[in-house]
Each structure stands twice: as structure tokens, then as C-alpha cells.
Amino acid sequence: MWRYAIPVVLLAVLGVFLTRGLTLNPGYVPSPFIGKPAPEFSLPALKDPNATVSSDIFDGQLSLLNVWATWCVGCRQEHGFLVELAQSSGIPIYGLNWKDDRDTALRWLDRLGDPYVASAFDADGDVAIDWGVYGAPETFLVDQHGTVLHKHIAPLTAEIWRDRFVPIITERCGSLPCPLVGAE
């Protein structure tokens, strides 16, 4: 009797784990930075290698940091929405151009539009590693104190913006736009 019960119990346990696995979102990778200070960085600006883009961009304002590259298919998919979002949301979008060719990236922005207040040029990918980037595109919501509020992996869409970002922003601000300059 017991020799038949053990395989049945093991099969039932395995079934529970498999059923649970079907309900998980394979695209969700939690960020260890949620609720913590954003990693500090200082990189040359994409448009002007003599200028610097640093983590100081987050001081005093709610912002987005979007990791992108011209070789990234998902980045091309989300780009039109980012241009629209930059014009309509009131929230500054900063770019982290990751392991890309500077000239190709500049042509991309000239041709498709530039949603970024500034883009940092991360040629070696070291800053992206510090941010825990798995692949482009990834978008981080950072508050006025430099605390990471949310991380999204995959192309940003209007639905994702509405369902995942806006609730966090309205919780902080009450509405869009949300300047948060000097706000606590």
C-alpha cells in the first residue's frame, strides 16, 4: 500500500508546483533597488561627449530612466510611445544608451524623435550592470529623492504606463504632471 501512496503524493506535490508556475509572469524580474536609492553614476552625454549626465538628474523631480539601444528591437517598439509620453506626461525622461554606437544612436534620435531630456552614453555597459539591467528596454521610475519606485522590463506601452506607472505616480503626487520639486 505505501509503495503506491508515495508516488501518488509526489505526483500531487509536483502538480501543485506546476500549477503555481503557470500563474507566474515570466517577464517579471524584481529589482533589488525598489524602495532604495538609485545607483550613482556619471557618464558622458550621448549628444556631447564633453558634457556629463549623472545621477543628480533625479534631484528634486520624479523622473523616468529608460535603458535603450539602437540594436534593441523592443526599444524600437516603444520609441513612439516614449516620444508621445515626453510631450504629454510632464515627467522628464532620461535615457541610458547602452552598449551602442554613438553615431548610430544620434541618427536614430534625429530620425525617430528624441524623448529624452538627456541621454547618458554607457558604451561599456558598466552603469547598466550597476542598475541591475538584464536587457533593453528597461524603464525605472525614480522619485525626487533618487529612490527607485518601479522597474519595468520590456517595451513600455500606453497600457503598461496606465496600469503600472500612473497608480504609483498618483499615489505620490495626486495627479499628472507631478513636478515634486522640493516636495516631501
Disulfide bonds with the S-S distance in Angstrom:
Cys72-Cys75 2.44
Cys173-Cys178 1.53
